[in-house]
Amino acid sequence: MIKKNEEFLKDISAFYNTEGGTIIFGLSERREGKKKLGIPILPDTDKLTIDDYEKEKSRISQIVLSGTNPKIVNLQFSDLLDIDGCRVFAIGIPKNISIPTMVIYNGSNTFHKRNYTDKYMPDTHELFRAFLSHHSLKEEVAAFIKSRTERIYEPFSEGLRNLPVVITHMVPSNFQDIIALDSFSTKEFKEFASKIFQPTGFAQKQQHGYSFEGLFLLQKDDPMNPQYMLRDKQRGHTLLLRNGCVESINNIFFNEIEEGAKYCTLYIRVLAEFLNNAVSNAFLYYQN
């Protein structure tokens, strides 16, 4: 069992340290003699037996958490399928965007990656480049966020000047490689984005606008709602940049500042709603 768990962790970490991937359990591999052909088939013998799939998922997750450093999290499990009497399921493994993960199970302390055919142990030079690449990515993301933050008071943000704002940035690890998302300027994309990134708070309306950088979803007070004295005032926006990043700016959780006032009121509940929506909506956006 120790050997099996160790090899399993090497497979998981190899995918994780490369480009991510999927491992399917419950299938066999077609062979010619001892040669593996890479073609999955249903097994005739040694079929997978699982009585409690939730318990099995928990067991696997615990093995991965305790057997890797830094820990591999966010494994995605498929449904448990029954195909001609064979139990089959898959584990989706995300791509690592941090420093390389090491297998520490049973004191092995080894790094693994994948090529086109199998896992392998990277040499010192490849590991050095991987650690260096992580440091470079962090600097690139920090520089990108700094440059965006310095530019928030541009035409689309003109209405935000009188109040403090909160800004969030969701930056995919490959943002430097994306020139423009497919179908970014289509009507379908705009409708899709509008459904996901709904305005925070109540008595709000949404307007759209394109710029050179991406699609703006502008949030304003609803002019038909008597809740606000300054109706149709801009409260914030979500900017879907063409490189895949998501920028959200809002001030709906602050009250109006009168001219010359030193303080304003912060509404914690609405701020928490904004932060939660900014993260969850971005994940939903990336999943689709």
FENSUL-V728130 format. One line per field, one symbol per residue. phi: phi as a letter, one per 40 degrees, with the letter a starting at -180 (. if undefined). psi: psi as a letter, one per 20 degrees, with the letter a starting at -180 (. if undefined). A space follows every 50 residues. Layout:
BEGIN
phi: ???
psi: ???
END
This chain:
BEGIN
phi: .ccccccccccccccccbbgibbbbhbbbcbbgccccgbcacccbfccbb cbccccccccccccccbbadccbgcbbcccbbbfgbcbabbcbcccbbcd cbcbcfgcfbbabbbcbacacccdcccccccccccccdcccccccccccc bccbdcbdccccbcbbbbbbbccbcccccaccfccccccccccccccccc gbfbbbbbacbcciccbcbbccccbccbcbcgccbiabbccccgcbbbba bccbccccdgccbacbcccccccccccdcccccccccb
psi: hggghghghggghgggiejaapppqiqrpqqocippijoqqpqhrlqpoo hnhghgghgghhgggijqpqpprkqpprqoqooljppprqppprppjaqq pqpjpkkglqqqrqbhhrqroqrgghgghghhhggggghggghggghghi jhmagijhijhiqqqppqpooqhkhiiogpqqkhjrhggggghhhgmqqq arlqrprqpqahhbppoppqpoiipjhphmqkpphaqpooqijiqppppq jhjqrppqpiqiqrppogghghgggghgghhgghghh.
END
